[in-house]
Amino acid sequence: MRLISFSKVEIGVYNLQGKLVSVLVNEYSSSGEYDTMWNAEGNPSGIYFIASKIGSVVNIKRVTLLK
């Protein structure tokens, strides 16, 4: 028997001022590996933060957008 766990998954892109500029994922999902893409069209070059929240675990990564 395989136990499948479901968690609330939220992934968003924030600018340097902390403003949410894009929601990439906002749904309940089972465990596993997934891919998502950020269509950054309309956003200027600069530093952004990708924040992921899975259940109660939060991870933040800094990314640089170059156009």
C-alpha positions in Angstrom: 0.0 0.0 0.0 1.4 3.4 -0.9 0.5 6.4 1.1 -0.2 9.6 -0.9 -0.1 12.9 0.9 -1.8 16.0 -0.3 -0.6 19.5 0.7 -1.4 23.1 -0.2 1.2 24.3 -2.6 1.7 28.1 -3.2 4.5 29.5 -5.4 4.7 33.2 -6.2 7.1 35.7 -7.7 7.8 38.9 -5.7 9.7 42.1 -6.7 12.3 43.9 -4.4 9.5 45.9 -2.8 7.8 42.6 -1.7 4.9 43.1 -4.2 3.5 39.9 -5.6 4.0 40.1 -9.4 2.9 36.6 -10.4 1.2 33.5 -8.9 2.7 30.3 -10.4 0.9 27.7 -8.3 -2.0 27.9 -5.8 -3.5 24.4 -5.4 -3.6 21.2 -3.4 -1.2 18.6 -4.9 0.1 15.1 -4.1 3.7 14.6 -3.4 6.0 14.2 -6.4 8.1 16.3 -8.8 6.4 19.0 -10.9 7.6 21.7 -13.3 6.2 25.2 -13.7 7.3 28.2 -15.8 7.2 31.9 -15.1 6.2 34.0 -18.1 8.2 37.2 -17.2 6.9 39.2 -20.2 5.9 42.6 -19.0 8.3 42.5 -16.0 11.5 44.6 -16.2 15.0 43.2 -15.7 16.0 43.0 -12.1 16.1 40.9 -8.9 13.0 38.9 -7.9 12.2 36.4 -5.2 10.5 33.0 -5.8 8.6 32.0 -2.6 7.2 28.5 -2.3 5.0 27.4 0.5 4.3 23.7 0.8 2.2 22.9 3.8 3.9 24.9 6.6 7.4 24.9 4.9 8.5 28.1 3.2 11.5 28.4 0.8 12.6 31.7 -0.8 15.1 31.9 -3.7 16.6 35.0 -5.2 16.6 35.1 -9.0 17.9 37.7 -11.5 15.8 38.4 -14.6 17.9 39.6 -17.6 16.2 40.7 -20.8 
